[in-house]
Amino acid sequence: MAGIQKSLRLPPETLQEIRQMAKDTGRDFSGVTLDLLSEAIKMRRCPGIVLAEGVSGRRARVAGTGIEVWEILANYQSLNRDFNRLKKAFHWLTSDQLRAALGYYEAYSEEIDELIDRNQSWTSQTIKKRHPRMTPL
């Protein structure tokens, strides 16, 4: 990825943390730092959303829950974008939590649309082919 080179002064503790993350993940310092900055920007732009590690990478989730933003948006779209129906579907979430997910989608719709498309493409045949141990005998 082409970018603009900038000099940055980091406290020794931060530098050591990033170096350790790079070592733990087998990635380079710049890549880890870029990911950290990108995630910090996303979370600052979208209060109430965190980026958390999952089985298939880091994903946007509603803070304090295990619910990923794409799950809320997929339901919202299937409910004809009716916020009241969405509140009923996710009755355990507050209106602010749901709005945070919708706000994240407004800011990062391509990311969420890609996850929705990927998850909707799964069929029983796809699961059987990719994960044969997950299908009943």
C-alpha positions in Angstrom: 0.0 0.0 0.0 1.5 3.3 -1.0 1.4 6.0 1.6 3.0 9.2 2.8 5.9 8.7 5.1 5.7 10.6 8.4 7.9 10.6 11.5 6.3 9.8 14.7 7.6 9.9 18.3 6.3 7.0 20.4 6.6 6.5 24.2 8.9 3.5 24.9 6.0 1.5 26.4 3.9 2.0 23.2 6.9 1.1 21.0 7.5 -2.1 23.0 3.8 -3.1 22.8 3.7 -2.7 19.0 7.0 -4.6 18.7 5.5 -7.4 20.8 2.3 -7.5 18.8 4.3 -7.7 15.6 6.4 -10.5 17.0 3.4 -12.4 18.2 1.6 -12.1 14.9 4.6 -12.5 12.6 3.8 -9.2 11.0 5.9 -6.2 10.4 6.0 -3.1 12.7 4.5 -0.8 10.1 1.6 -3.1 9.3 0.6 -3.6 13.0 0.9 0.2 13.6 -1.3 1.0 10.6 -3.9 -1.5 11.8 -3.9 0.0 15.3 -4.3 3.6 14.0 -7.0 2.6 11.5 -9.0 0.8 14.3 -8.5 3.8 16.7 -9.9 6.1 14.0 -12.9 3.8 13.4 -13.7 3.6 17.1 -13.3 7.3 17.6 -15.6 8.0 14.7 -18.2 5.5 15.8 -18.6 5.5 19.6 -20.2 2.3 20.9 -18.4 0.1 18.4 -15.3 -1.9 19.1 -13.1 -4.0 16.8 -12.6 -7.4 18.3 -10.8 -10.6 17.2 -13.0 -13.4 16.0 -12.5 -16.7 14.3 -12.2 -15.0 10.9 -10.3 -11.8 11.8 -11.1 -8.6 13.5 -14.7 -7.4 13.1 -16.8 -4.4 14.2 -19.0 -5.3 17.2 -21.4 -3.5 19.4 -19.5 -2.7 22.5 -20.3 -4.9 25.5 -21.8 -7.6 23.3 -20.6 -10.3 21.0 -22.9 -9.0 18.2 -21.2 -8.0 15.0 -22.4 -4.9 13.1 -23.0 -6.9 10.0 -25.5 -9.1 11.8 -27.6 -6.1 12.9 -27.4 -4.6 9.4 -28.4 -7.8 7.7 -31.5 -7.9 9.9 -32.2 -4.2 9.4 -32.1 -4.7 5.7 -34.4 -7.7 5.8 -36.8 -5.7 7.9 -37.1 -3.0 5.2 -35.0 -0.7 7.3 -37.7 -0.3 9.9 -35.9 0.8 13.1 -38.9 -0.2 15.4 -38.9 -3.7 14.0 -35.1 -3.8 14.5 -35.6 -2.8 18.1 -38.0 -5.7 18.6 -35.6 -8.2 16.8 -32.7 -7.1 19.1 -34.9 -6.3 22.2 -31.9 -6.8 24.5 -30.0 -4.0 22.9 -30.6 -0.3 23.6 -31.6 2.1 20.9 -28.2 3.8 21.3 -26.4 0.4 20.6 -28.5 -0.1 17.5 -27.9 3.4 16.3 -24.1 2.9 16.9 -24.2 -0.1 14.5 -26.2 1.9 11.9 -23.7 4.7 12.3 -20.8 2.4 11.7 -22.5 1.2 8.6 -22.9 4.7 7.3 -19.2 5.3 7.8 -18.0 1.9 6.6 -20.7 0.4 4.4 -18.4 -1.3 1.9 -16.8 -3.3 4.8 -20.2 -4.3 6.2 -21.7 -5.1 2.8 -18.8 -7.4 2.0 -19.4 -9.3 5.3 -23.1 -9.6 4.7 -22.5 -10.9 1.2 -19.9 -13.4 2.4 -22.2 -14.7 5.1 -25.2 -14.9 2.8 -23.2 -16.9 0.3 -22.9 -19.9 2.7 -25.0 -22.8 1.8 -25.1 -26.3 3.3 -23.1 -27.5 0.3 -20.4 -24.8 0.9 -20.2 -25.8 4.6 -19.9 -29.4 3.8 -17.2 -28.8 1.2 -15.1 -26.4 3.3 -15.8 -27.9 6.8 -16.7 -31.5 6.4 -16.5 -32.2 10.1 -19.3 -29.6 10.7 -21.9 -31.7 8.8 -23.9 -34.4 10.4 -23.0 -38.0 9.7 
